[in-house]
Amino acid sequence: MQDSNKLSAIAVRKLAKPGKHPDGRNLYLQVAESGAKSWLF
């Protein structure tokens, strides 16, 4: 099974907009106001 909305490594590197960005199957990349990034499940 392939998720069409997965974030690529390049997309993760370029994301700067604060908020939660979905990667599929309840996995999100959280970008903080400071620019710090973390994964949430």
matplotlib code that plots the C-alpha trace (Angstrom):
import matplotlib.pyplot as plt

x = [0.0, 1.4, 0.3, 0.2, 0.6, 3.9, 6.4, 9.7, 13.0, 13.3, 9.8, 10.6, 13.8, 11.9, 8.9, 9.0, 5.3, 4.5, 1.9, 1.2, 1.8, 0.3, 2.5, -0.2, -1.4, -1.6, 2.0, 2.6, 5.6, 5.2, 7.0, 7.4, 7.4, 11.2, 11.6, 12.3, 10.8, 9.5, 7.4, 4.1, 2.3]
y = [0.0, 3.4, 6.7, 9.5, 12.3, 11.2, 14.0, 13.5, 14.3, 17.5, 18.6, 18.1, 20.1, 23.0, 23.2, 26.4, 27.2, 26.6, 23.9, 20.2, 18.7, 15.2, 12.4, 9.7, 7.1, 9.5, 10.7, 14.5, 16.7, 19.6, 22.8, 25.3, 29.1, 28.9, 26.5, 23.4, 20.3, 17.1, 14.1, 13.3, 10.1]
z = [0.0, -0.9, 0.7, -1.9, 0.7, 2.2, 2.8, 1.0, 2.6, 0.5, 1.4, 5.1, 4.8, 3.0, 5.2, 7.3, 7.9, 11.6, 12.3, 11.8, 8.3, 7.7, 6.3, 6.4, 8.8, 11.8, 11.4, 11.4, 11.1, 13.6, 12.7, 15.7, 15.4, 16.0, 13.0, 15.1, 13.6, 15.3, 14.4, 16.1, 16.1]

ax = plt.figure().add_subplot(projection="3d")
ax.plot(x, y, z, "-o")
ax.set_aspect("equal")
plt.show()
